Structures are given as structure tokens and as C-alpha cells.
Amino acid sequence: MEATTIRWGIIGCGSMGREHILNLAALGGAEVTAIADPEANSRAQAEALARQCRFTPMMFDAHAELLDSGRCDAVIVASPNFTHAAVLRDVLATDLHVLAEKPIVTRMEDGFDLLQLAAGRKPLTWVAQEYRYMPPVAEAIRMAQGGAVGRVHQVAIREHREPFYPKVGDWNRFSANTGGTLVEKCCHYFNLMDLIVGEHPARVFASGAQSVNHLDENYEGKVPDILDNAYVVVEYPGGTRACLDLCMFAEGSTDNEHLVIVGDEGKLESLLPSLVLRHSRRADWGRRAAWGQASGTGRGVDTRRVWDTNIRYAGAHFGASYIEHQRFAAALREGRPAEIPLEEGLRSVATGIAAHRSIAERRVVDMAEVWQP
């Protein structure tokens, strides 16, 4: 192996763990040297895939054995949500770099504990919030931060999609295991909101329910309790507002992920999977209101498809995981800090937890109630 090759260990080799294997194989400069998972079938699938990618990993039942093996420079934590805290406590006690899947934890108490354990730690601790690297999303963020729409006043994100995918043992059917839908699925979107606005949320109001999905399922007398639709409004200290519109029984969507950024001077829209980016500037009418620019006509709207031709593997996230691995590897080799540090990943969990509390208690939740490190 080349001196610059990064030796990776993968903890948890379900669908996302295997996705990481494929990204690392496409990226180059990486070797998957160890894989750990307590499920024999998951291990077998991951080992077969790794060998197809010309990796020869050592296989382990337990993550502690992988961490003690001396075979890795960095690890990916892709185990079920409810195991993240325990696994990361062990990882943070080592000198290994770590890329940890979202949500970083399911409970804030665990997250605050991890923040203390990671304080002053030199190896990279990076949370995999890869949505910001999807090409049209990344371009929209770059343009917004560069002033393309003026001062940002509103951010809206819509995801209309299919229900949750099956997992080993269907662990994702219960909020106790996932942190709840607005943590499990939507921490990505809350992270995007914070990144675009450049602030931490002040308060959250949400409305949601489990209306359609999984109601006919039964697990030893327990019916799944995960929300399948919600609206979440997030208010920021500077006055900007963000809104999430989630529906998980809306398979009929053409573009199922829609990001809108509106400022006092224009508007940006990112559409997936079409990879379309739209940008418009408001008409300049001096001191008068901009009445002459009719909405809905498309006049003055720049529309283009955005892609990064350097992406060798698009995978399940429009190349975002590939780009994240590129940036992680560059940060590791160049001694730069993590682009998405532990606190940032935890902040996105906090917004999801506040949203669930808002739904349960039918009230606005001040973020100071949730963020108490």
C-alpha cells in the first residue's frame, strides 16, 4: 500500500456500511482493513462486497476487537442509531480518526457526554451530514453565502418520499431506537438550515403524526410509533425562519427533495433527483415595490443542471458521500479540522428532539430547554 493510503475499519455493515465500502473503493487511496458487526448475515454480505472491491478485511463480531486490532487509521461508525453513543465512547478513547453516521446520538445526555470526551482530541471526529455535499445543494449554499439572494429570510425544505426502508430486526420501527423520525431522517435538514442561516436555532414549533405507515405491523405486541408526516418551523435569533415539510407516504413525487432559499434580493431552488438549480433576482424598481416581475412565468429565472464530473460513484446520495470521503481524506492528510464536528452534528439532533417535544406537548419549544451541555 502507498504511504498515503488510509486504512479504514467499518463498524456496522448494514446498508450504509456497505455504501461506505463502495465509496472508498471508488475514491482510491483507501483500504478497508477491518469490519465489525454482531450480525453474521451482515458480516457475510459486507465481506463479499469488500472482496469484490479488492479489499481483504479482517472480520470481527465486536467493535472493541476491531478497535484493538491495530489494523486501522480511521473508522466509520454505521451501526444502528441507538448504539452510536456506546460505540463512540470506545472510539474516542483511541487515537483513531472517526467518521460517524447521523444521528450522532438519540438522546442529548449521551451527546453532551461525548462532547466532553472529545474535547481537545486531536484525531478527526466528523459527523456524516453529507446532504450539504449534494452538487445542486452545495451550489445553492455557496451562492446564498456569496450574497446571490441578499439577506436570507426564509429557508424551506420539502421531502416527499417512500416509507422507511427495512433494517435488520426492523430496529428503525421504534422511536426509542432511532431518536424519532425528526431525529433519524431530518437531522440532515436541520443541519442544512443552520449552515445556510449561519446561526443556531432559537425556538421550534412542529405538528406531526403517524398517519399511514407501519400501522398494521406488530412486533411482540408492539406497534411501530415512528412519525410519517410533519411540519416543523424553526426560528433563528436574527429573525430568519426555516420550515420542513416531510411526508413519507408520497412515493409519487418526481423531485422528492426540494430546497428553497429566499432573500430580500432573490431566490434559489435546488431539486433532487433532477439535479436542477434555479436562481432569480428580484426586479430593480428603485424605491417602488417590485410589481412588474410576475411570479409563475419563469421570466428572469436561470435554470441549470448541476453535477460534479469528478464524482466516480453517485451511490444513494447523488455523490454526496463520495465528496464527503474526499474532504475527510484531505483533512486527515493535511492536518485540518473536521468540517462537520461533533457539536454541529449534535445541534441537528437537538432541533429534532425539540420538534418531537413540540408535537408531543403542542407548544413552542425554546432551544434552551434542549441545549444544556
Backbone torsions as a table, in degrees:
resi	resn	phi	psi	omega
1	MET	NA	149.1	176.8
2	GLU	-68.4	155.2	-179.7
3	ALA	-61.4	-27.3	-177.9
4	THR	-88.5	-1.4	179.7
5	THR	-65.9	132.4	177.5
6	ILE	-95.1	125.5	179.0
7	ARG	-90.2	117.7	-173.9
8	TRP	-105.7	139.8	166.6
9	GLY	-111.8	140.4	-178.9
10	ILE	-117.2	120.6	179.5
11	ILE	-105.3	108.7	-174.3
12	GLY	96.0	108.6	-174.0
13	CYS	-124.1	45.5	167.5
14	GLY	-76.1	-152.4	-173.7
15	SER	-60.5	-40.4	-178.0
16	MET	-75.7	-35.7	175.6
17	GLY	-61.3	-41.7	178.0
18	ARG	-68.9	-33.0	174.9
19	GLU	-61.4	-38.0	177.6
20	HIS	-65.3	-37.9	177.8
21	ILE	-58.9	-45.7	-178.7
22	LEU	-65.7	-37.7	177.3
23	ASN	-66.0	-42.5	180.0
24	LEU	-66.3	-36.3	177.7
25	ALA	-64.7	-40.1	179.5
26	ALA	-72.3	-32.5	-175.6
27	LEU	-68.7	-42.6	-174.1
28	GLY	80.8	165.2	-178.4
29	GLY	68.4	18.2	-177.5
30	ALA	-138.8	149.1	176.8
31	GLU	-137.1	124.5	174.1
32	VAL	-84.3	107.3	-172.6
33	THR	-103.6	-13.4	-177.9
34	ALA	-155.6	142.9	178.3
35	ILE	-137.1	135.7	178.9
36	ALA	-130.5	133.7	175.2
37	ASP	-164.1	135.7	179.9
38	PRO	-73.2	-14.9	-177.9
39	GLU	-90.9	119.9	-176.4
40	ALA	-60.7	-41.4	-178.8
41	ASN	-65.4	-40.9	177.9
42	SER	-64.0	-40.8	178.5
43	ARG	-62.5	-43.6	-178.0
44	ALA	-62.7	-44.0	179.0
45	GLN	-63.5	-42.4	-178.5
46	ALA	-68.0	-39.8	179.6
47	GLU	-65.3	-42.1	178.9
48	ALA	-62.0	-43.4	179.1
49	LEU	-64.9	-43.9	-179.8
50	ALA	-59.9	-41.7	-179.3
51	ARG	-69.2	-33.7	173.3
52	GLN	-61.1	-31.8	179.3
53	CYS	-88.2	10.2	178.1
54	ARG	68.8	25.8	170.3
55	PHE	-97.4	151.7	177.7
56	THR	-128.0	72.2	-174.8
57	PRO	-76.2	151.9	167.4
58	MET	-84.5	136.9	-174.8
59	MET	-102.6	138.4	-178.9
60	PHE	-132.3	148.7	173.5
61	ASP	-77.9	-37.3	-171.7
62	ALA	-120.3	143.4	-178.4
63	HIS	-66.1	-29.4	179.9
64	ALA	-61.9	-36.4	178.4
65	GLU	-66.3	-39.7	177.2
66	LEU	-62.5	-45.4	-178.2
67	LEU	-63.5	-29.9	-179.0
68	ASP	-88.3	-3.7	-170.0
69	SER	-74.3	-23.2	-176.5
70	GLY	73.5	13.2	-175.7
71	ARG	-97.2	-1.6	-170.2
72	CYS	-126.7	150.4	168.7
73	ASP	-101.7	-28.1	-177.5
74	ALA	-148.3	155.8	179.2
75	VAL	-130.9	151.0	172.1
76	ILE	-108.9	128.9	175.3
77	VAL	-101.5	106.1	-178.3
78	ALA	-127.5	27.6	178.2
79	SER	-79.3	172.4	179.9
80	PRO	-56.2	149.7	-174.5
81	ASN	-48.4	-46.1	-172.6
82	PHE	-69.6	-9.5	177.6
83	THR	-97.2	-10.2	-172.3
84	HIS	-56.5	-45.1	-175.5
85	ALA	-60.8	-48.4	-178.1
86	ALA	-65.1	-42.5	179.6
87	VAL	-63.9	-44.7	-177.0
88	LEU	-68.0	-31.6	174.7
89	ARG	-58.1	-40.4	178.7
90	ASP	-72.3	-40.4	-179.5
91	VAL	-64.2	-43.6	-176.4
92	LEU	-66.8	-16.5	176.4
93	ALA	-82.0	-3.6	179.6
94	THR	-105.4	-179.7	175.0
95	ASP	-103.2	24.6	-179.3
96	LEU	-87.6	143.2	169.6
97	HIS	-72.1	151.2	-177.5
98	VAL	-141.0	135.2	169.4
99	LEU	-112.0	110.4	-172.7
100	ALA	-107.6	129.4	179.9
101	GLU	-66.7	152.9	174.5
102	LYS	-79.7	159.9	-17.0
103	PRO	-69.7	143.3	-173.0
104	ILE	-60.6	-33.0	174.8
105	VAL	-148.4	172.2	174.7
106	THR	-108.4	-10.8	179.4
107	ARG	-133.2	140.9	-178.1
108	MET	-65.5	-33.6	-179.8
109	GLU	-57.7	-42.2	178.6
110	ASP	-65.7	-39.9	-179.7
111	GLY	-63.1	-43.4	179.2
112	PHE	-65.3	-35.4	176.0
113	ASP	-62.9	-43.7	178.9
114	LEU	-64.7	-36.7	177.2
115	LEU	-58.8	-41.6	178.9
116	GLN	-66.5	-42.3	-179.1
117	LEU	-66.0	-32.1	-177.2
118	ALA	-86.8	-9.9	-176.4
119	ALA	-58.8	124.4	178.0
120	GLY	78.8	3.4	-178.3
121	ARG	-73.4	132.2	-176.5
122	LYS	-81.6	-41.0	178.4
123	PRO	-61.3	154.7	-180.0
124	LEU	-63.1	133.0	168.6
125	THR	-123.4	105.7	-167.4
126	TRP	-125.9	128.9	179.6
127	VAL	-95.1	130.8	-174.3
128	ALA	-79.5	78.7	173.9
129	GLN	-104.3	68.7	-165.6
130	GLU	-75.7	-8.4	-175.8
131	TYR	-57.9	-30.1	-179.3
132	ARG	-65.0	-15.6	-178.3
133	TYR	-97.8	-1.5	175.0
134	MET	-62.3	128.2	-168.0
135	PRO	-48.5	-52.2	-179.2
136	PRO	-68.9	-30.7	177.1
137	VAL	-67.7	-46.5	179.4
138	ALA	-59.6	-40.1	179.6
139	GLU	-68.6	-39.5	177.2
140	ALA	-62.4	-42.5	178.9
141	ILE	-64.0	-44.8	179.8
142	ARG	-59.2	-44.7	-178.3
143	MET	-67.7	-42.4	179.8
144	ALA	-62.6	-43.9	179.8
145	GLN	-68.9	-21.3	177.4
146	GLY	-89.1	3.4	175.4
147	GLY	93.3	14.3	-175.2
148	ALA	-65.5	-20.7	178.1
149	VAL	-121.5	12.5	-176.7
150	GLY	75.7	-148.2	178.5
151	ARG	-76.0	125.9	-178.3
152	VAL	-74.1	128.0	178.6
153	HIS	-113.9	-29.3	-178.0
154	GLN	-139.9	140.4	171.3
155	VAL	-128.9	127.3	179.5
156	ALA	-127.0	133.9	177.9
157	ILE	-127.2	128.1	176.4
158	ARG	-120.2	129.3	167.8
159	GLU	-125.3	116.0	174.5
160	HIS	-117.2	115.0	-167.2
161	ARG	-149.3	-172.0	176.8
162	GLU	-84.6	168.1	178.4
163	PRO	-63.7	171.2	176.4
164	PHE	-56.9	143.1	177.5
165	TYR	-74.8	156.1	174.8
166	PRO	-65.1	144.7	175.0
167	LYS	-125.7	168.6	178.4
168	VAL	-58.9	121.2	-179.0
169	GLY	70.1	9.5	-177.9
170	ASP	50.8	40.3	-178.2
171	TRP	-63.1	-24.5	-176.5
172	ASN	-81.9	9.9	177.8
173	ARG	-84.9	-6.8	-173.6
174	PHE	-129.4	133.7	-176.2
175	SER	-61.8	-30.1	178.6
176	ALA	-61.6	-29.1	179.8
177	ASN	-88.4	-32.0	-173.1
178	THR	-98.2	-23.3	-169.1
179	GLY	95.5	-6.8	-176.5
180	GLY	100.6	153.9	-175.5
181	THR	-55.2	-40.5	-175.6
182	LEU	-75.7	-10.0	169.3
183	VAL	-95.7	-54.2	-176.1
184	GLU	-59.1	-52.9	-173.4
185	LYS	-90.4	-36.1	-163.0
186	CYS	-103.9	-2.4	176.5
187	CYS	-59.6	-29.9	174.2
188	HIS	-55.4	-46.1	-174.4
189	TYR	-73.0	-36.6	177.0
190	PHE	-66.5	-34.2	175.3
191	ASN	-64.8	-41.1	176.9
192	LEU	-61.8	-43.6	179.6
193	MET	-57.8	-48.4	-179.5
194	ASP	-60.7	-41.7	-178.6
195	LEU	-63.9	-44.4	-178.0
196	ILE	-68.6	-44.6	-177.2
197	VAL	-75.2	-33.5	-179.0
198	GLY	79.9	22.5	179.3
199	GLU	-140.5	167.2	170.6
200	HIS	-94.1	145.2	-177.7
201	PRO	-61.0	151.3	175.7
202	ALA	-100.1	-41.0	-178.8
203	ARG	-155.5	160.1	-174.5
204	VAL	-136.8	138.5	171.5
205	PHE	-132.2	133.7	-175.2
206	ALA	-142.2	154.3	172.9
207	SER	-137.7	130.6	-177.9
208	GLY	-165.5	171.3	-177.9
209	ALA	-163.6	168.7	166.1
210	GLN	-103.2	101.3	-170.4
211	SER	-105.0	-30.3	-170.5
212	VAL	-131.8	-48.2	-166.8
213	ASN	-80.3	141.5	168.0
214	HIS	67.3	10.0	-177.0
215	LEU	-70.8	-20.0	179.9
216	ASP	-98.1	9.7	178.7
217	GLU	-95.2	149.2	-179.4
218	ASN	-144.3	128.7	-178.7
219	TYR	-123.2	97.6	-179.3
220	GLU	51.4	45.0	177.2
221	GLY	89.5	-2.0	-179.0
222	LYS	-110.0	131.8	176.9
223	VAL	-96.1	135.8	178.6
224	PRO	-51.0	147.6	-175.3
225	ASP	-125.4	24.4	-176.3
226	ILE	-89.3	134.0	178.6
227	LEU	-61.0	147.5	175.0
228	ASP	-123.1	3.1	173.5
229	ASN	-158.8	146.4	-178.5
230	ALA	-167.5	154.6	164.1
231	TYR	-118.2	135.9	179.2
232	VAL	-131.9	125.8	175.0
233	VAL	-108.1	127.3	-179.1
234	VAL	-117.5	125.6	178.4
235	GLU	-106.7	139.5	-178.5
236	TYR	-110.2	154.3	-175.6
237	PRO	-56.4	-33.5	-178.1
238	GLY	-80.0	-1.7	178.0
239	GLY	104.7	-10.8	177.5
240	THR	-70.9	144.9	177.8
241	ARG	-121.0	147.0	176.0
242	ALA	-129.8	151.7	-177.0
243	CYS	-139.1	135.4	173.1
244	LEU	-111.3	132.4	175.1
245	ASP	-119.1	107.8	-177.4
246	LEU	-116.3	130.5	170.8
247	CYS	-140.1	126.4	-176.0
248	MET	-110.9	25.8	167.8
249	PHE	-136.2	45.5	-175.7
250	ALA	-127.9	53.0	-177.0
251	GLU	-62.3	-19.3	-175.2
252	GLY	-76.3	9.6	-177.4
253	SER	-76.9	143.1	172.9
254	THR	-83.7	-58.0	170.3
255	ASP	-103.8	103.8	-172.9
256	ASN	-86.1	-11.1	176.5
257	GLU	-124.6	124.4	-172.2
258	HIS	-135.6	117.2	177.4
259	LEU	-110.1	130.0	178.4
260	VAL	-126.4	129.1	176.8
261	ILE	-122.4	120.5	-177.0
262	VAL	-121.8	127.8	176.1
263	GLY	-119.8	-177.7	-179.1
264	ASP	-75.0	-7.6	-179.8
265	GLU	-120.0	-1.2	-179.2
266	GLY	172.3	-168.7	-173.2
267	LYS	-147.0	142.3	174.8
268	LEU	-124.7	141.7	175.2
269	GLU	-135.4	132.5	173.5
270	SER	-116.3	130.7	-176.1
271	LEU	-123.1	131.5	177.2
272	LEU	-130.0	139.4	13.7
273	PRO	-91.3	8.1	-176.5
274	SER	-70.9	-14.2	178.8
275	LEU	63.6	27.8	-178.3
276	VAL	-90.8	139.6	173.1
277	LEU	-123.9	129.0	176.8
278	ARG	-116.1	140.2	178.6
279	HIS	-140.4	134.5	176.4
280	SER	-139.9	151.3	174.4
281	ARG	-112.2	143.6	176.9
282	ARG	-68.9	146.6	178.6
283	ALA	-62.4	144.6	179.3
284	ASP	-91.0	103.9	-178.5
285	TRP	-115.1	26.5	178.9
286	GLY	62.7	-130.2	-178.1
287	ARG	-85.9	-5.8	180.0
288	ARG	-83.6	158.2	173.1
289	ALA	-64.8	149.7	-174.6
290	ALA	-82.7	64.2	-176.4
291	TRP	-74.2	-26.4	-170.5
292	GLY	-75.2	-10.6	-176.8
293	GLN	-99.1	96.9	-174.1
294	ALA	-71.8	132.6	176.2
295	SER	-74.7	153.1	176.3
296	GLY	84.8	-2.4	-179.1
297	THR	-93.9	-21.3	-177.2
298	GLY	80.0	-1.6	179.8
299	ARG	-67.4	134.7	178.3
300	GLY	77.7	8.9	-179.3
301	VAL	-99.6	122.0	176.0
302	ASP	-86.9	119.9	-178.1
303	THR	-120.5	128.8	179.5
304	ARG	-150.8	158.0	175.5
305	ARG	-92.3	134.5	-176.4
306	VAL	-116.5	124.2	176.8
307	TRP	-146.4	157.0	176.6
308	ASP	-110.6	109.9	-175.6
309	THR	-70.6	-7.7	176.6
310	ASN	-81.3	-10.2	179.7
311	ILE	-72.4	121.2	-179.8
312	ARG	-94.0	-15.6	-179.0
313	TYR	-145.2	112.7	-178.2
314	ALA	-76.3	-40.4	176.5
315	GLY	60.0	-149.4	-174.2
316	ALA	-87.7	-5.5	-173.2
317	HIS	-131.3	35.8	174.4
318	PHE	55.8	38.4	177.2
319	GLY	81.7	-1.0	-175.6
320	ALA	-65.9	-40.5	179.1
321	SER	-66.3	-36.1	177.2
322	TYR	-62.1	-47.0	179.7
323	ILE	-64.3	-40.2	178.8
324	GLU	-61.8	-41.2	177.1
325	HIS	-64.4	-38.8	175.3
326	GLN	-56.8	-47.5	-175.1
327	ARG	-72.3	-35.8	176.2
328	PHE	-62.4	-47.8	-178.9
329	ALA	-61.1	-41.1	179.4
330	ALA	-65.2	-41.9	178.9
331	ALA	-63.6	-41.4	179.4
332	LEU	-62.1	-48.2	-175.5
333	ARG	-70.7	-31.2	-175.8
334	GLU	-98.0	0.0	177.4
335	GLY	72.4	26.5	179.5
336	ARG	-91.9	158.1	180.0
337	PRO	-73.5	166.0	177.6
338	ALA	-65.2	137.5	177.2
339	GLU	-73.0	-28.9	178.5
340	ILE	-125.7	84.6	-176.0
341	PRO	-72.4	171.5	-175.4
342	LEU	-55.7	-44.0	-178.0
343	GLU	-61.8	-39.6	-179.1
344	GLU	-64.9	-41.0	176.3
345	GLY	-63.5	-37.2	-179.8
346	LEU	-71.1	-34.2	177.6
347	ARG	-59.5	-39.6	-179.5
348	SER	-68.0	-33.8	174.3
349	VAL	-65.2	-41.4	-178.2
350	ALA	-60.3	-39.5	178.8
351	THR	-65.0	-41.5	177.1
352	GLY	-62.9	-41.4	178.6
353	ILE	-65.4	-40.8	177.2
354	ALA	-62.2	-38.5	179.2
355	ALA	-65.1	-42.6	177.0
356	HIS	-63.1	-39.7	178.3
357	ARG	-64.6	-39.5	178.5
358	SER	-60.7	-43.3	178.5
359	ILE	-64.7	-45.5	-176.8
360	ALA	-65.4	-37.0	-173.7
361	GLU	-105.5	-0.5	176.3
362	ARG	53.2	54.6	-179.5
363	ARG	-156.7	166.3	172.4
364	VAL	-74.3	136.7	179.8
365	VAL	-111.9	122.1	174.6
366	ASP	-75.4	133.2	-176.5
367	MET	-64.1	-21.3	177.0
368	ALA	-63.4	-20.9	176.1
369	GLU	-70.5	-28.2	-173.3
370	VAL	-101.1	-41.0	-176.2
371	TRP	-90.5	92.2	-179.1
372	GLN	-134.8	67.8	-177.6
373	PRO	-68.7	NA	NA
